[in-house]
Amino acid sequence: MAQSIQAFARRAGLPIDSMEVALSEETAPAPSRMSKVKVHIHLKGNIGPEDGERLSRIPHHCKIHNTLVRPPIIEVDWDWEE
């Protein structure tokens, strides 16, 4: 997500001085998994409300977000040796 935001800001000429991304999760008991992932993004820079609104939409288009929202097919392949 951070890379997507940085790339967009660079292309749009938006001055981002720094960015912090914090993740937290809630868990579900059965089966054991994360039931909620929260992402908090903090930007520093001379960015007005309109540009802030544009930037806030970027994470919803990144590959990781899209993968979590639309889970992929997971194939597990393994072998062993004696």
mmCIF file of the N, C-alpha and C atoms, coordinates in Angstrom:
data_MODEL
# 
_entry.id   MODEL 
# 
loop_
_atom_site.group_PDB 
_atom_site.id 
_atom_site.type_symbol 
_atom_site.label_atom_id 
_atom_site.label_alt_id 
_atom_site.label_comp_id 
_atom_site.label_asym_id 
_atom_site.label_entity_id 
_atom_site.label_seq_id 
_atom_site.pdbx_PDB_ins_code 
_atom_site.Cartn_x 
_atom_site.Cartn_y 
_atom_site.Cartn_z 
_atom_site.occupancy 
_atom_site.B_iso_or_equiv 
_atom_site.pdbx_formal_charge 
_atom_site.auth_seq_id 
_atom_site.auth_comp_id 
_atom_site.auth_asym_id 
_atom_site.auth_atom_id 
_atom_site.pdbx_PDB_model_num 
ATOM 1   N N  . MET A 1 1  ? 0.815   -1.187  0.000   1.00 0.00 ? 1  MET A N  1 
ATOM 2   C CA . MET A 1 1  ? 0.000   0.000   0.000   1.00 0.00 ? 1  MET A CA 1 
ATOM 3   C C  . MET A 1 1  ? 0.865   1.260   0.000   1.00 0.00 ? 1  MET A C  1 
ATOM 4   N N  . ALA A 1 2  ? 1.889   1.231   0.834   1.00 0.00 ? 2  ALA A N  1 
ATOM 5   C CA . ALA A 1 2  ? 2.759   2.406   0.926   1.00 0.00 ? 2  ALA A CA 1 
ATOM 6   C C  . ALA A 1 2  ? 3.430   2.683   -0.412  1.00 0.00 ? 2  ALA A C  1 
ATOM 7   N N  . GLN A 1 3  ? 3.864   1.636   -1.081  1.00 0.00 ? 3  GLN A N  1 
ATOM 8   C CA . GLN A 1 3  ? 4.507   1.826   -2.383  1.00 0.00 ? 3  GLN A CA 1 
ATOM 9   C C  . GLN A 1 3  ? 3.531   2.409   -3.397  1.00 0.00 ? 3  GLN A C  1 
ATOM 10  N N  . SER A 1 4  ? 2.287   1.956   -3.355  1.00 0.00 ? 4  SER A N  1 
ATOM 11  C CA . SER A 1 4  ? 1.276   2.487   -4.272  1.00 0.00 ? 4  SER A CA 1 
ATOM 12  C C  . SER A 1 4  ? 1.031   3.969   -4.005  1.00 0.00 ? 4  SER A C  1 
ATOM 13  N N  . ILE A 1 5  ? 0.954   4.334   -2.736  1.00 0.00 ? 5  ILE A N  1 
ATOM 14  C CA . ILE A 1 5  ? 0.736   5.735   -2.372  1.00 0.00 ? 5  ILE A CA 1 
ATOM 15  C C  . ILE A 1 5  ? 1.922   6.582   -2.808  1.00 0.00 ? 5  ILE A C  1 
ATOM 16  N N  . GLN A 1 6  ? 3.129   6.108   -2.519  1.00 0.00 ? 6  GLN A N  1 
ATOM 17  C CA . GLN A 1 6  ? 4.328   6.857   -2.896  1.00 0.00 ? 6  GLN A CA 1 
ATOM 18  C C  . GLN A 1 6  ? 4.422   7.032   -4.412  1.00 0.00 ? 6  GLN A C  1 
ATOM 19  N N  . ALA A 1 7  ? 4.131   5.990   -5.163  1.00 0.00 ? 7  ALA A N  1 
ATOM 20  C CA . ALA A 1 7  ? 4.205   6.064   -6.624  1.00 0.00 ? 7  ALA A CA 1 
ATOM 21  C C  . ALA A 1 7  ? 3.185   7.070   -7.158  1.00 0.00 ? 7  ALA A C  1 
ATOM 22  N N  . PHE A 1 8  ? 1.971   7.018   -6.631  1.00 0.00 ? 8  PHE A N  1 
ATOM 23  C CA . PHE A 1 8  ? 0.943   7.961   -7.066  1.00 0.00 ? 8  PHE A CA 1 
ATOM 24  C C  . PHE A 1 8  ? 1.350   9.389   -6.730  1.00 0.00 ? 8  PHE A C  1 
ATOM 25  N N  . ALA A 1 9  ? 1.824   9.603   -5.509  1.00 0.00 ? 9  ALA A N  1 
ATOM 26  C CA . ALA A 1 9  ? 2.221   10.947  -5.079  1.00 0.00 ? 9  ALA A CA 1 
ATOM 27  C C  . ALA A 1 9  ? 3.342   11.490  -5.962  1.00 0.00 ? 9  ALA A C  1 
ATOM 28  N N  . ARG A 1 10 ? 4.293   10.634  -6.299  1.00 0.00 ? 10 ARG A N  1 
ATOM 29  C CA . ARG A 1 10 ? 5.395   11.044  -7.175  1.00 0.00 ? 10 ARG A CA 1 
ATOM 30  C C  . ARG A 1 10 ? 4.861   11.472  -8.544  1.00 0.00 ? 10 ARG A C  1 
ATOM 31  N N  . ARG A 1 11 ? 4.001   10.640  -9.134  1.00 0.00 ? 11 ARG A N  1 
ATOM 32  C CA . ARG A 1 11 ? 3.442   10.956  -10.456 1.00 0.00 ? 11 ARG A CA 1 
ATOM 33  C C  . ARG A 1 11 ? 2.605   12.230  -10.424 1.00 0.00 ? 11 ARG A C  1 
ATOM 34  N N  . ALA A 1 12 ? 1.888   12.440  -9.318  1.00 0.00 ? 12 ALA A N  1 
ATOM 35  C CA . ALA A 1 12 ? 1.018   13.610  -9.209  1.00 0.00 ? 12 ALA A CA 1 
ATOM 36  C C  . ALA A 1 12 ? 1.750   14.848  -8.702  1.00 0.00 ? 12 ALA A C  1 
ATOM 37  N N  . GLY A 1 13 ? 3.029   14.683  -8.339  1.00 0.00 ? 13 GLY A N  1 
ATOM 38  C CA . GLY A 1 13 ? 3.800   15.822  -7.841  1.00 0.00 ? 13 GLY A CA 1 
ATOM 39  C C  . GLY A 1 13 ? 3.395   16.257  -6.449  1.00 0.00 ? 13 GLY A C  1 
ATOM 40  N N  . LEU A 1 14 ? 2.871   15.325  -5.634  1.00 0.00 ? 14 LEU A N  1 
ATOM 41  C CA . LEU A 1 14 ? 2.450   15.656  -4.270  1.00 0.00 ? 14 LEU A CA 1 
ATOM 42  C C  . LEU A 1 14 ? 3.623   15.484  -3.311  1.00 0.00 ? 14 LEU A C  1 
ATOM 43  N N  . PRO A 1 15 ? 3.873   16.485  -2.480  1.00 0.00 ? 15 PRO A N  1 
ATOM 44  C CA . PRO A 1 15 ? 5.034   16.451  -1.587  1.00 0.00 ? 15 PRO A CA 1 
ATOM 45  C C  . PRO A 1 15 ? 4.782   15.657  -0.304  1.00 0.00 ? 15 PRO A C  1 
ATOM 46  N N  . ILE A 1 16 ? 5.157   14.390  -0.296  1.00 0.00 ? 16 ILE A N  1 
ATOM 47  C CA . ILE A 1 16 ? 5.064   13.589  0.926   1.00 0.00 ? 16 ILE A CA 1 
ATOM 48  C C  . ILE A 1 16 ? 6.444   13.610  1.584   1.00 0.00 ? 16 ILE A C  1 
ATOM 49  N N  . ASP A 1 17 ? 6.496   14.177  2.795   1.00 0.00 ? 17 ASP A N  1 
ATOM 50  C CA . ASP A 1 17 ? 7.762   14.231  3.528   1.00 0.00 ? 17 ASP A CA 1 
ATOM 51  C C  . ASP A 1 17 ? 8.062   12.904  4.208   1.00 0.00 ? 17 ASP A C  1 
ATOM 52  N N  . SER A 1 18 ? 7.024   12.279  4.774   1.00 0.00 ? 18 SER A N  1 
ATOM 53  C CA . SER A 1 18 ? 7.212   10.983  5.424   1.00 0.00 ? 18 SER A CA 1 
ATOM 54  C C  . SER A 1 18 ? 5.865   10.259  5.488   1.00 0.00 ? 18 SER A C  1 
ATOM 55  N N  . MET A 1 19 ? 5.950   8.955   5.689   1.00 0.00 ? 19 MET A N  1 
ATOM 56  C CA . MET A 1 19 ? 4.757   8.130   5.792   1.00 0.00 ? 19 MET A CA 1 
ATOM 57  C C  . MET A 1 19 ? 5.010   7.031   6.808   1.00 0.00 ? 19 MET A C  1 
ATOM 58  N N  . GLU A 1 20 ? 4.022   6.801   7.663   1.00 0.00 ? 20 GLU A N  1 
ATOM 59  C CA . GLU A 1 20 ? 4.070   5.695   8.611   1.00 0.00 ? 20 GLU A CA 1 
ATOM 60  C C  . GLU A 1 20 ? 2.844   4.825   8.382   1.00 0.00 ? 20 GLU A C  1 
ATOM 61  N N  . VAL A 1 21 ? 3.055   3.520   8.380   1.00 0.00 ? 21 VAL A N  1 
ATOM 62  C CA . VAL A 1 21 ? 1.960   2.579   8.205   1.00 0.00 ? 21 VAL A CA 1 
ATOM 63  C C  . VAL A 1 21 ? 1.965   1.642   9.408   1.00 0.00 ? 21 VAL A C  1 
ATOM 64  N N  . ALA A 1 22 ? 0.830   1.556   10.090  1.00 0.00 ? 22 ALA A N  1 
ATOM 65  C CA . ALA A 1 22 ? 0.700   0.668   11.249  1.00 0.00 ? 22 ALA A CA 1 
ATOM 66  C C  . ALA A 1 22 ? -0.408  -0.341  10.968  1.00 0.00 ? 22 ALA A C  1 
ATOM 67  N N  . LEU A 1 23 ? -0.132  -1.591  11.283  1.00 0.00 ? 23 LEU A N  1 
ATOM 68  C CA . LEU A 1 23 ? -1.105  -2.664  11.089  1.00 0.00 ? 23 LEU A CA 1 
ATOM 69  C C  . LEU A 1 23 ? -1.509  -3.241  12.438  1.00 0.00 ? 23 LEU A C  1 
ATOM 70  N N  . SER A 1 24 ? -2.764  -3.593  12.543  1.00 0.00 ? 24 SER A N  1 
ATOM 71  C CA . SER A 1 24 ? -3.236  -4.332  13.715  1.00 0.00 ? 24 SER A CA 1 
ATOM 72  C C  . SER A 1 24 ? -4.267  -5.339  13.219  1.00 0.00 ? 24 SER A C  1 
ATOM 73  N N  . GLU A 1 25 ? -4.535  -6.329  14.035  1.00 0.00 ? 25 GLU A N  1 
ATOM 74  C CA . GLU A 1 25 ? -5.491  -7.340  13.602  1.00 0.00 ? 25 GLU A CA 1 
ATOM 75  C C  . GLU A 1 25 ? -6.357  -7.800  14.758  1.00 0.00 ? 25 GLU A C  1 
ATOM 76  N N  . GLU A 1 26 ? -7.488  -8.353  14.390  1.00 0.00 ? 26 GLU A N  1 
ATOM 77  C CA . GLU A 1 26 ? -8.352  -9.056  15.327  1.00 0.00 ? 26 GLU A CA 1 
ATOM 78  C C  . GLU A 1 26 ? -8.347  -10.508 14.875  1.00 0.00 ? 26 GLU A C  1 
ATOM 79  N N  . THR A 1 27 ? -8.430  -11.408 15.820  1.00 0.00 ? 27 THR A N  1 
ATOM 80  C CA . THR A 1 27 ? -8.371  -12.822 15.468  1.00 0.00 ? 27 THR A CA 1 
ATOM 81  C C  . THR A 1 27 ? -9.712  -13.506 15.709  1.00 0.00 ? 27 THR A C  1 
ATOM 82  N N  . ALA A 1 28 ? -9.922  -14.578 14.994  1.00 0.00 ? 28 ALA A N  1 
ATOM 83  C CA . ALA A 1 28 ? -11.105 -15.419 15.145  1.00 0.00 ? 28 ALA A CA 1 
ATOM 84  C C  . ALA A 1 28 ? -10.624 -16.777 15.642  1.00 0.00 ? 28 ALA A C  1 
ATOM 85  N N  . PRO A 1 29 ? -11.426 -17.438 16.477  1.00 0.00 ? 29 PRO A N  1 
ATOM 86  C CA . PRO A 1 29 ? -10.956 -18.673 17.115  1.00 0.00 ? 29 PRO A CA 1 
ATOM 87  C C  . PRO A 1 29 ? -10.948 -19.928 16.236  1.00 0.00 ? 29 PRO A C  1 
ATOM 88  N N  . ALA A 1 30 ? -11.991 -20.140 15.441  1.00 0.00 ? 30 ALA A N  1 
ATOM 89  C CA . ALA A 1 30 ? -12.060 -21.418 14.740  1.00 0.00 ? 30 ALA A CA 1 
ATOM 90  C C  . ALA A 1 30 ? -12.606 -21.226 13.331  1.00 0.00 ? 30 ALA A C  1 
ATOM 91  N N  . PRO A 1 31 ? -11.855 -21.504 12.325  1.00 0.00 ? 31 PRO A N  1 
ATOM 92  C CA . PRO A 1 31 ? -10.442 -21.869 12.393  1.00 0.00 ? 31 PRO A CA 1 
ATOM 93  C C  . PRO A 1 31 ? -9.595  -20.640 12.724  1.00 0.00 ? 31 PRO A C  1 
ATOM 94  N N  . SER A 1 32 ? -8.452  -20.873 13.321  1.00 0.00 ? 32 SER A N  1 
ATOM 95  C CA . SER A 1 32 ? -7.571  -19.787 13.728  1.00 0.00 ? 32 SER A CA 1 
ATOM 96  C C  . SER A 1 32 ? -7.180  -18.953 12.507  1.00 0.00 ? 32 SER A C  1 
ATOM 97  N N  . ARG A 1 33 ? -7.479  -17.669 12.572  1.00 0.00 ? 33 ARG A N  1 
ATOM 98  C CA . ARG A 1 33 ? -7.200  -16.777 11.450  1.00 0.00 ? 33 ARG A CA 1 
ATOM 99  C C  . ARG A 1 33 ? -7.353  -15.333 11.904  1.00 0.00 ? 33 ARG A C  1 
ATOM 100 N N  . MET A 1 34 ? -6.941  -14.429 11.054  1.00 0.00 ? 34 MET A N  1 
ATOM 101 C CA . MET A 1 34 ? -7.212  -13.020 11.300  1.00 0.00 ? 34 MET A CA 1 
ATOM 102 C C  . MET A 1 34 ? -8.607  -12.731 10.772  1.00 0.00 ? 34 MET A C  1 
ATOM 103 N N  . SER A 1 35 ? -9.455  -12.170 11.611  1.00 0.00 ? 35 SER A N  1 
ATOM 104 C CA . SER A 1 35 ? -10.810 -11.845 11.164  1.00 0.00 ? 35 SER A CA 1 
ATOM 105 C C  . SER A 1 35 ? -10.910 -10.402 10.691  1.00 0.00 ? 35 SER A C  1 
ATOM 106 N N  . LYS A 1 36 ? -9.930  -9.581  11.082  1.00 0.00 ? 36 LYS A N  1 
ATOM 107 C CA . LYS A 1 36 ? -9.933  -8.186  10.661  1.00 0.00 ? 36 LYS A CA 1 
ATOM 108 C C  . LYS A 1 36 ? -8.505  -7.668  10.648  1.00 0.00 ? 36 LYS A C  1 
ATOM 109 N N  . VAL A 1 37 ? -8.165  -6.952  9.606   1.00 0.00 ? 37 VAL A N  1 
ATOM 110 C CA . VAL A 1 37 ? -6.856  -6.301  9.506   1.00 0.00 ? 37 VAL A CA 1 
ATOM 111 C C  . VAL A 1 37 ? -7.122  -4.808  9.392   1.00 0.00 ? 37 VAL A C  1 
ATOM 112 N N  . LYS A 1 38 ? -6.518  -4.043  10.300  1.00 0.00 ? 38 LYS A N  1 
ATOM 113 C CA . LYS A 1 38 ? -6.679  -2.588  10.264  1.00 0.00 ? 38 LYS A CA 1 
ATOM 114 C C  . LYS A 1 38 ? -5.360  -1.968  9.831   1.00 0.00 ? 38 LYS A C  1 
ATOM 115 N N  . VAL A 1 39 ? -5.445  -1.038  8.904   1.00 0.00 ? 39 VAL A N  1 
ATOM 116 C CA . VAL A 1 39 ? -4.269  -0.334  8.402   1.00 0.00 ? 39 VAL A CA 1 
ATOM 117 C C  . VAL A 1 39 ? -4.465  1.149   8.708   1.00 0.00 ? 39 VAL A C  1 
ATOM 118 N N  . HIS A 1 40 ? -3.490  1.737   9.402   1.00 0.00 ? 40 HIS A N  1 
ATOM 119 C CA . HIS A 1 40 ? -3.520  3.177   9.659   1.00 0.00 ? 40 HIS A CA 1 
ATOM 120 C C  . HIS A 1 40 ? -2.332  3.794   8.940   1.00 0.00 ? 40 HIS A C  1 
ATOM 121 N N  . ILE A 1 41 ? -2.606  4.754   8.082   1.00 0.00 ? 41 ILE A N  1 
ATOM 122 C CA . ILE A 1 41 ? -1.562  5.415   7.301   1.00 0.00 ? 41 ILE A CA 1 
ATOM 123 C C  . ILE A 1 41 ? -1.488  6.873   7.743   1.00 0.00 ? 41 ILE A C  1 
ATOM 124 N N  . HIS A 1 42 ? -0.301  7.289   8.135   1.00 0.00 ? 42 HIS A N  1 
ATOM 125 C CA . HIS A 1 42 ? -0.082  8.674   8.563   1.00 0.00 ? 42 HIS A CA 1 
ATOM 126 C C  . HIS A 1 42 ? 0.911   9.323   7.600   1.00 0.00 ? 42 HIS A C  1 
ATOM 127 N N  . LEU A 1 43 ? 0.479   10.391  6.953   1.00 0.00 ? 43 LEU A N  1 
ATOM 128 C CA . LEU A 1 43 ? 1.332   11.110  6.004   1.00 0.00 ? 43 LEU A CA 1 
ATOM 129 C C  . LEU A 1 43 ? 1.715   12.465  6.578   1.00 0.00 ? 43 LEU A C  1 
ATOM 130 N N  . LYS A 1 44 ? 2.923   12.889  6.274   1.00 0.00 ? 44 LYS A N  1 
ATOM 131 C CA . LYS A 1 44 ? 3.355   14.256  6.555   1.00 0.00 ? 44 LYS A CA 1 
ATOM 132 C C  . LYS A 1 44 ? 3.737   14.890  5.233   1.00 0.00 ? 44 LYS A C  1 
ATOM 133 N N  . GLY A 1 45 ? 3.267   16.083  5.026   1.00 0.00 ? 45 GLY A N  1 
ATOM 134 C CA . GLY A 1 45 ? 3.587   16.796  3.797   1.00 0.00 ? 45 GLY A CA 1 
ATOM 135 C C  . GLY A 1 45 ? 2.584   17.894  3.560   1.00 0.00 ? 45 GLY A C  1 
ATOM 136 N N  . ASN A 1 46 ? 2.860   18.742  2.615   1.00 0.00 ? 46 ASN A N  1 
ATOM 137 C CA . ASN A 1 46 ? 1.985   19.855  2.285   1.00 0.00 ? 46 ASN A CA 1 
ATOM 138 C C  . ASN A 1 46 ? 0.902   19.361  1.327   1.00 0.00 ? 46 ASN A C  1 
ATOM 139 N N  . ILE A 1 47 ? -0.080  18.649  1.897   1.00 0.00 ? 47 ILE A N  1 
ATOM 140 C CA . ILE A 1 47 ? -1.141  18.022  1.099   1.00 0.00 ? 47 ILE A CA 1 
ATOM 141 C C  . ILE A 1 47 ? -2.482  18.584  1.570   1.00 0.00 ? 47 ILE A C  1 
ATOM 142 N N  . GLY A 1 48 ? -3.233  19.154  0.656   1.00 0.00 ? 48 GLY A N  1 
ATOM 143 C CA . GLY A 1 48 ? -4.537  19.710  0.992   1.00 0.00 ? 48 GLY A CA 1 
ATOM 144 C C  . GLY A 1 48 ? -5.613  18.635  1.054   1.00 0.00 ? 48 GLY A C  1 
ATOM 145 N N  . PRO A 1 49 ? -6.819  19.021  1.468   1.00 0.00 ? 49 PRO A N  1 
ATOM 146 C CA . PRO A 1 49 ? -7.919  18.064  1.605   1.00 0.00 ? 49 PRO A CA 1 
ATOM 147 C C  . PRO A 1 49 ? -8.251  17.314  0.308   1.00 0.00 ? 49 PRO A C  1 
ATOM 148 N N  . GLU A 1 50 ? -8.226  18.012  -0.818  1.00 0.00 ? 50 GLU A N  1 
ATOM 149 C CA . GLU A 1 50 ? -8.562  17.360  -2.094  1.00 0.00 ? 50 GLU A CA 1 
ATOM 150 C C  . GLU A 1 50 ? -7.531  16.284  -2.444  1.00 0.00 ? 50 GLU A C  1 
ATOM 151 N N  . ASP A 1 51 ? -6.250  16.626  -2.281  1.00 0.00 ? 51 ASP A N  1 
ATOM 152 C CA . ASP A 1 51 ? -5.206  15.634  -2.556  1.00 0.00 ? 51 ASP A CA 1 
ATOM 153 C C  . ASP A 1 51 ? -5.240  14.507  -1.533  1.00 0.00 ? 51 ASP A C  1 
ATOM 154 N N  . GLY A 1 52 ? -5.553  14.836  -0.283  1.00 0.00 ? 52 GLY A N  1 
ATOM 155 C CA . GLY A 1 52 ? -5.679  13.806  0.751   1.00 0.00 ? 52 GLY A CA 1 
ATOM 156 C C  . GLY A 1 52 ? -6.772  12.812  0.405   1.00 0.00 ? 52 GLY A C  1 
ATOM 157 N N  . GLU A 1 53 ? -7.883  13.318  -0.116  1.00 0.00 ? 53 GLU A N  1 
ATOM 158 C CA . GLU A 1 53 ? -8.988  12.454  -0.543  1.00 0.00 ? 53 GLU A CA 1 
ATOM 159 C C  . GLU A 1 53 ? -8.540  11.540  -1.687  1.00 0.00 ? 53 GLU A C  1 
ATOM 160 N N  . ARG A 1 54 ? -7.822  12.094  -2.644  1.00 0.00 ? 54 ARG A N  1 
ATOM 161 C CA . ARG A 1 54 ? -7.316  11.283  -3.767  1.00 0.00 ? 54 ARG A CA 1 
ATOM 162 C C  . ARG A 1 54 ? -6.382  10.192  -3.248  1.00 0.00 ? 54 ARG A C  1 
ATOM 163 N N  . LEU A 1 55 ? -5.482  10.562  -2.350  1.00 0.00 ? 55 LEU A N  1 
ATOM 164 C CA . LEU A 1 55 ? -4.530  9.585   -1.800  1.00 0.00 ? 55 LEU A CA 1 
ATOM 165 C C  . LEU A 1 55 ? -5.231  8.506   -0.983  1.00 0.00 ? 55 LEU A C  1 
ATOM 166 N N  . SER A 1 56 ? -6.320  8.856   -0.302  1.00 0.00 ? 56 SER A N  1 
ATOM 167 C CA . SER A 1 56 ? -7.015  7.874   0.550   1.00 0.00 ? 56 SER A CA 1 
ATOM 168 C C  . SER A 1 56 ? -7.660  6.753   -0.264  1.00 0.00 ? 56 SER A C  1 
ATOM 169 N N  . ARG A 1 57 ? -7.851  6.965   -1.555  1.00 0.00 ? 57 ARG A N  1 
ATOM 170 C CA . ARG A 1 57 ? -8.444  5.923   -2.407  1.00 0.00 ? 57 ARG A CA 1 
ATOM 171 C C  . ARG A 1 57 ? -7.412  4.930   -2.932  1.00 0.00 ? 57 ARG A C  1 
ATOM 172 N N  . ILE A 1 58 ? -6.150  5.309   -2.909  1.00 0.00 ? 58 ILE A N  1 
ATOM 173 C CA . ILE A 1 58 ? -5.094  4.482   -3.495  1.00 0.00 ? 58 ILE A CA 1 
ATOM 174 C C  . ILE A 1 58 ? -4.988  3.100   -2.859  1.00 0.00 ? 58 ILE A C  1 
ATOM 175 N N  . PRO A 1 59 ? -5.002  2.970   -1.521  1.00 0.00 ? 59 PRO A N  1 
ATOM 176 C CA . PRO A 1 59 ? -4.835  1.628   -0.934  1.00 0.00 ? 59 PRO A CA 1 
ATOM 177 C C  . PRO A 1 59 ? -5.872  0.611   -1.404  1.00 0.00 ? 59 PRO A C  1 
ATOM 178 N N  . HIS A 1 60 ? -7.044  1.073   -1.781  1.00 0.00 ? 60 HIS A N  1 
ATOM 179 C CA . HIS A 1 60 ? -8.102  0.153   -2.219  1.00 0.00 ? 60 HIS A CA 1 
ATOM 180 C C  . HIS A 1 60 ? -7.858  -0.403  -3.611  1.00 0.00 ? 60 HIS A C  1 
ATOM 181 N N  . HIS A 1 61 ? -6.778  0.040   -4.244  1.00 0.00 ? 61 HIS A N  1 
ATOM 182 C CA . HIS A 1 61 ? -6.445  -0.438  -5.589  1.00 0.00 ? 61 HIS A CA 1 
ATOM 183 C C  . HIS A 1 61 ? -5.105  -1.167  -5.623  1.00 0.00 ? 61 HIS A C  1 
ATOM 184 N N  . CYS A 1 62 ? -4.496  -1.380  -4.466  1.00 0.00 ? 62 CYS A N  1 
ATOM 185 C CA . CYS A 1 62 ? -3.187  -2.043  -4.477  1.00 0.00 ? 62 CYS A CA 1 
ATOM 186 C C  . CYS A 1 62 ? -3.362  -3.567  -4.501  1.00 0.00 ? 62 CYS A C  1 
ATOM 187 N N  . LYS A 1 63 ? -2.330  -4.238  -4.946  1.00 0.00 ? 63 LYS A N  1 
ATOM 188 C CA . LYS A 1 63 ? -2.381  -5.689  -5.136  1.00 0.00 ? 63 LYS A CA 1 
ATOM 189 C C  . LYS A 1 63 ? -2.652  -6.437  -3.827  1.00 0.00 ? 63 LYS A C  1 
ATOM 190 N N  . ILE A 1 64 ? -2.044  -6.009  -2.734  1.00 0.00 ? 64 ILE A N  1 
ATOM 191 C CA . ILE A 1 64 ? -2.247  -6.705  -1.460  1.00 0.00 ? 64 ILE A CA 1 
ATOM 192 C C  . ILE A 1 64 ? -3.689  -6.541  -0.987  1.00 0.00 ? 64 ILE A C  1 
ATOM 193 N N  . HIS A 1 65 ? -4.204  -5.336  -1.029  1.00 0.00 ? 65 HIS A N  1 
ATOM 194 C CA . HIS A 1 65 ? -5.597  -5.109  -0.633  1.00 0.00 ? 65 HIS A CA 1 
ATOM 195 C C  . HIS A 1 65 ? -6.537  -5.954  -1.480  1.00 0.00 ? 65 HIS A C  1 
ATOM 196 N N  . ASN A 1 66 ? -6.351  -5.923  -2.782  1.00 0.00 ? 66 ASN A N  1 
ATOM 197 C CA . ASN A 1 66 ? -7.229  -6.692  -3.668  1.00 0.00 ? 66 ASN A CA 1 
ATOM 198 C C  . ASN A 1 66 ? -7.123  -8.192  -3.420  1.00 0.00 ? 66 ASN A C  1 
ATOM 199 N N  . THR A 1 67 ? -5.940  -8.675  -3.079  1.00 0.00 ? 67 THR A N  1 
ATOM 200 C CA . THR A 1 67 ? -5.765  -10.099 -2.791  1.00 0.00 ? 67 THR A CA 1 
ATOM 201 C C  . THR A 1 67 ? -6.487  -10.490 -1.506  1.00 0.00 ? 67 THR A C  1 
ATOM 202 N N  . LEU A 1 68 ? -6.412  -9.647  -0.484  1.00 0.00 ? 68 LEU A N  1 
ATOM 203 C CA . LEU A 1 68 ? -7.087  -9.951  0.780   1.00 0.00 ? 68 LEU A CA 1 
ATOM 204 C C  . LEU A 1 68 ? -8.604  -9.859  0.645   1.00 0.00 ? 68 LEU A C  1 
ATOM 205 N N  . VAL A 1 69 ? -9.090  -8.929  -0.149  1.00 0.00 ? 69 VAL A N  1 
ATOM 206 C CA . VAL A 1 69 ? -10.526 -8.759  -0.336  1.00 0.00 ? 69 VAL A CA 1 
ATOM 207 C C  . VAL A 1 69 ? -11.099 -9.881  -1.210  1.00 0.00 ? 69 VAL A C  1 
ATOM 208 N N  . ARG A 1 70 ? -10.311 -10.324 -2.181  1.00 0.00 ? 70 ARG A N  1 
ATOM 209 C CA . ARG A 1 70 ? -10.727 -11.409 -3.076  1.00 0.00 ? 70 ARG A CA 1 
ATOM 210 C C  . ARG A 1 70 ? -9.708  -12.531 -2.946  1.00 0.00 ? 70 ARG A C  1 
ATOM 211 N N  . PRO A 1 71 ? -9.904  -13.407 -1.946  1.00 0.00 ? 71 PRO A N  1 
ATOM 212 C CA . PRO A 1 71 ? -8.881  -14.421 -1.664  1.00 0.00 ? 71 PRO A CA 1 
ATOM 213 C C  . PRO A 1 71 ? -8.518  -15.261 -2.885  1.00 0.00 ? 71 PRO A C  1 
ATOM 214 N N  . PRO A 1 72 ? -7.235  -15.513 -3.048  1.00 0.00 ? 72 PRO A N  1 
ATOM 215 C CA . PRO A 1 72 ? -6.778  -16.315 -4.188  1.00 0.00 ? 72 PRO A CA 1 
ATOM 216 C C  . PRO A 1 72 ? -6.984  -17.805 -3.935  1.00 0.00 ? 72 PRO A C  1 
ATOM 217 N N  . ILE A 1 73 ? -6.854  -18.561 -4.983  1.00 0.00 ? 73 ILE A N  1 
ATOM 218 C CA . ILE A 1 73 ? -6.787  -20.012 -4.844  1.00 0.00 ? 73 ILE A CA 1 
ATOM 219 C C  . ILE A 1 73 ? -5.399  -20.314 -4.273  1.00 0.00 ? 73 ILE A C  1 
ATOM 220 N N  . ILE A 1 74 ? -5.357  -21.103 -3.231  1.00 0.00 ? 74 ILE A N  1 
ATOM 221 C CA . ILE A 1 74 ? -4.075  -21.440 -2.615  1.00 0.00 ? 74 ILE A CA 1 
ATOM 222 C C  . ILE A 1 74 ? -3.775  -22.898 -2.913  1.00 0.00 ? 74 ILE A C  1 
ATOM 223 N N  . GLU A 1 75 ? -2.677  -23.117 -3.577  1.00 0.00 ? 75 GLU A N  1 
ATOM 224 C CA . GLU A 1 75 ? -2.245  -24.472 -3.889  1.00 0.00 ? 75 GLU A CA 1 
ATOM 225 C C  . GLU A 1 75 ? -1.046  -24.801 -3.014  1.00 0.00 ? 75 GLU A C  1 
ATOM 226 N N  . VAL A 1 76 ? -1.126  -25.908 -2.310  1.00 0.00 ? 76 VAL A N  1 
ATOM 227 C CA . VAL A 1 76 ? -0.019  -26.350 -1.455  1.00 0.00 ? 76 VAL A CA 1 
ATOM 228 C C  . VAL A 1 76 ? 0.570   -27.594 -2.083  1.00 0.00 ? 76 VAL A C  1 
ATOM 229 N N  . ASP A 1 77 ? 1.837   -27.527 -2.384  1.00 0.00 ? 77 ASP A N  1 
ATOM 230 C CA . ASP A 1 77 ? 2.541   -28.656 -2.985  1.00 0.00 ? 77 ASP A CA 1 
ATOM 231 C C  . ASP A 1 77 ? 3.647   -29.051 -2.018  1.00 0.00 ? 77 ASP A C  1 
ATOM 232 N N  . TRP A 1 78 ? 3.806   -30.331 -1.794  1.00 0.00 ? 78 TRP A N  1 
ATOM 233 C CA . TRP A 1 78 ? 4.876   -30.756 -0.891  1.00 0.00 ? 78 TRP A CA 1 
ATOM 234 C C  . TRP A 1 78 ? 5.346   -32.151 -1.247  1.00 0.00 ? 78 TRP A C  1 
ATOM 235 N N  . ASP A 1 79 ? 6.497   -32.461 -0.751  1.00 0.00 ? 79 ASP A N  1 
ATOM 236 C CA . ASP A 1 79 ? 7.037   -33.816 -0.888  1.00 0.00 ? 79 ASP A CA 1 
ATOM 237 C C  . ASP A 1 79 ? 7.932   -34.071 0.314   1.00 0.00 ? 79 ASP A C  1 
ATOM 238 N N  . TRP A 1 80 ? 8.418   -35.273 0.412   1.00 0.00 ? 80 TRP A N  1 
ATOM 239 C CA . TRP A 1 80 ? 9.307   -35.610 1.512   1.00 0.00 ? 80 TRP A CA 1 
ATOM 240 C C  . TRP A 1 80 ? 10.294  -36.658 1.059   1.00 0.00 ? 80 TRP A C  1 
ATOM 241 N N  . GLU A 1 81 ? 11.317  -36.770 1.825   1.00 0.00 ? 81 GLU A N  1 
ATOM 242 C CA . GLU A 1 81 ? 12.365  -37.752 1.554   1.00 0.00 ? 81 GLU A CA 1 
ATOM 243 C C  . GLU A 1 81 ? 12.648  -38.518 2.810   1.00 0.00 ? 81 GLU A C  1 
ATOM 244 N N  . GLU A 1 82 ? 12.984  -39.778 2.643   1.00 0.00 ? 82 GLU A N  1 
ATOM 245 C CA . GLU A 1 82 ? 13.391  -40.585 3.808   1.00 0.00 ? 82 GLU A CA 1 
ATOM 246 C C  . GLU A 1 82 ? 14.888  -40.735 3.808   1.00 0.00 ? 82 GLU A C  1 
# 
